Amino acid sequence: NVRQQVKDFMKDQKNCPECNGTNLYSQGDISVRGGYGPDLLPGAGTLFISAKVKAVVCADCGLIRYFASQDALRKMAGSDKWKRLL
């Protein structure tokens, strides 16, 4: 689940990778499609349920990092909407 992914990441990452700040905040289970905004993970959700991400924000420099759920990652691998780079 997304919360566990971020917890695992935060165990090792105590500082912002951009500014080395320590003023980090997180918010979980954010839908990546909704309202009038774009679908940020096309093909990773279902028809009625959008994929979820967790955000970690550095309040020192403003860097925002998003972590996709394991379910979204599994669906991306088989989706024709995504192309693997390497």
N, C-alpha and C positions, 0 to 999 in steps of 0.2 A: 504494500500500500504506500501511498505517497508520503504519509506522515513518517513511516519508518525509514523511507529513503532519505528524507531530509534529516532525520535524527542521526542516521548513520553518517551522512555527509558532515553534519555539524560537529560530530565527535572529533573529527580530524581537522575541520576548517573552523578555526576560532576567529579568523580575521578576514576582512574583505580582500579578495584577490586583486582588486583595483587600487585601493588606497591604503590597505593594511589596517583599516579602522576596525573597531570592535563593537560598534553600535549597530548590531544586526537584529532584524525583526523578521518573523515569518508569519504567513497566513496560509491555511491549507484548504484543499478540496475546492479550488476555484474552477468554475466551468470556463472552458476556452471558447465557447460559442454561446452567444446569447444576445437578445435584443437586436440591435442594428450593427453590432460589431462583426468582424471577420471570424471565420472558423480557423483558429490558430493551429489546430491539429486535424486537418481534414482526413477522413478515413479512419481515425483513431477512436471515434465514439460510435454510437448507434444512431438510428433514425431519430429517436426521441431523447436520448441521453448523450450529452456531450462529454468528451474526454475531460479529465480533471488534471490540474497541476497544483503545485505548491510554490509559493513565491517566497524568496528570501531577499530582503531589501536592506541595503546599507544606508543608515540615516546620516552617515558622515559624507558620502559622495553621491548617493542616489542610485548606485548600481542596483539593478533588479535582476535576479536569476530565477528562472522557472525550471521546475523539475516535473517531468511528465510521470504519470502513474505507470506502474508495471503493466497494467492492462492496456493502456494506450500504446506503450512501447511494443507489446506483442502484436497489436493490430497494425501498427505502422509497417512492420516487416513484410506483411502479406498484402499491403495496400498498393494499388497502382498510382496513388496520389503522391507517393514518396519514392525518391531515388536514392539508393545508398551511394555515398560518395567514394568510399574506398573499398 
